Amino acid sequence: MHGEAATELVVDNHEQSDSVDNRVHDLLKAMGLDEKIGQMSQLQAGGGWIPDELADGIRRGQVGSVLNEPDVNIVNELQRIAVEESRLGIPLLMGRDVIHGFKTIFPIPLGQAATWNPAIIEAGARVSAEEAVCSGINWTFAPMIDITRDPRWGRIAESLGEDPYLCSVLGASMVRGFQGDSLSSPDSIAACAKHFAGYGAAEGGRDYNTANIPENEMRNVYLRPFKAAAEAGAASFMSAFCDLNGVPATGNQWLMKQVLREEWSYQGVVVSDWESIVEMSVHGFTHDDEEAAYEAAMAGIDMEMASTSYRDHLEGMVDEGKISLEQIDGMVERVLRLKFALGLFEQPYTDPSQHPEFLNKANLKAAKQAAMQSCVLLKNAQQTLPLSPAKLDAIALLGPLADDGFEQMGTWVFDGEASQSVTCRQAITELIGRTVEINYVKALETTRAASDDNFAEAISAVNQSDAAIIVVGEEAFMSGEAHSRASIDLPGQQQALIEAAASTGKPVIVVIMAGRPLTIEPLLPHADAVLYAWHPGTMGGPAIADLLFGLESPSGKLPVTFPRVVGQVPIHYAQKNTGRPATDETCVDINEVPPRAPQTSLGMTSFHLDAGYKPLFPFGYGLSYGKFQYVKITTSHHSIAMGQSLDVSADIVNMGSHAGEEVVQLYVRDLVGNVTRPVKELKGFRRVRMKPGERQRISFRLHTDDLAFYNRKMQLVTEPGQFHVWIGGSSDAPLWAEFEVHA
Ligand code: BGC
């Protein structure tokens, strides 16, 4: 016996009967409790076939969504069963992790973040949506907008970096890209802001680990991108796996109910992560699946992913009066509304012939553009780059990632095809192979390989060439979910390979493909130029080739701080000042300390004896073939009243002989706060293209609302006081001014 009997679906024909409100209402009236709970269940597909149990479940109205079925024929058949064979004919949400491309693979999200280009990110998500819909997918589990300051964490690859402002802007662009102008258009898919929240602060960078984040920091840092995603219309949110301050996010009523539903009035669907409801018992938060289902429902998780605790227990709890029918209706309503918004009731089926081809020219062009802007030039001694093919007879191309179409796609690639990737070797051959000899030696079987057996061949190739390009890094599996690392050094013998090549005296250009910042300080003295390409995706090769040979100038900027050694982690630019900030003067080098030095003669500030206080490369850093100089910062007002704006401007001059794009960045420091404020916070950025010798004046408008933060009482406030403001090409920019906000 359960709380509500199923009734026939009777749709009355009065005027407004086909408004979504009425249709949702009619459906809810007609649904039995088991059918309602069915809409709250997302099950895994069979992967290439339809298991009887899944088909039966759909027929009985016990499945609201299926995930991970990319075969359009199977998807259509699943939809047919739902629409034609289930009592109420409710179509399915078809979910898939379309994280950085479907067939056309874009750079990993961290690489995309390095473009600092919202338009590129939106275009990438648009392409991904257009390709995914061909397979009947209508819901992606992206963007991942977890702030993380820990490159050990494998999922940093999937993130948009360390900064809440950058991540908010770019995450919102991704949402817009996936969802298009309207969810109902045939090439739109629903986005999912994940993982709500705090997942990126996993202890020690170990995936799935505990996050302890004070509420104030939660609101000022970790929640901001989610608020932006909600405001951008993200159709769904996913709860995080982690324990957040003692309460798993999936059962965290403060997070899910108070913040998301009450404070932000979020109306979209909230889905759990994979079995994250039943894992609450493993966390030690609930005793069993039933209690876990209860806690998740009370927190407001509308849909359970993969596990079946809702299906197994919610009905009983409703019968016992523990959970109200009203609450269930609210959850089901959100799921139904999403299905209506996607137009699934009108068109549940997919006809691939109605969509553009996978990997079409325009898509590949977009992927190349994204890869090109994602590459960050970290070093370019004596203008080694760009290489001029006219001045080269032969080039050595070395390294385990120079010709590997699979690894360059990076983590979270389910549907991309390695055979479609264009590698560095292919692209460089295509670009210069007619006039320049290319001496390719892989040298190391994988990035981890221990054997240096092929080094002699590699060195001989370099000796026969004018320069060496060495493509090293991490294989795709070394980052991503559950793939954290405790050491973030360049794996295996790759450092030795670089040193061996450098010992020839020939110019050495290192290209690094990786899912995270690596601790690459040891290779810098041996490399004349270093280009950080992340995992650049399908079109990585052509993008890198164009940059190396100067068809385009590098313009990526780091979306995350690069530590010198892993022991500095977490290290990020928006740190607090502390009571004893380190300076060059106070920082002591462990190697320069005399024997029996008294403790108090050393520094007494916040730094590491063996690593100093500075990162290897700061957030926002990245070189160009252009040479940008910032001068003449001004503010339109010395003092503004609350509610007013001021303009901050600076001149930028391209002193170099190459054109290039520069990402101009605006940072602010609020000197005194009700809670201590970061030493710098990104408040704006803009990409500008500049010819050699060109000078441009760039202005940013800052409103006092842009200076707001959550205070001790968790109120969002802008406080009167003094502010410093910087404009420059990285978070280390020296050019600054000041202004005041008065009450
Ligand atoms: C991940 C999610 C992902 C889901 C579905 C989980 O393991 O944490 O990010 O969307 O699986 O594949």
Residues whose N, C-alpha, C, O or C-beta is under 5 A from the ligand:
A	BS01	BGC	D97 F141 D273 W274
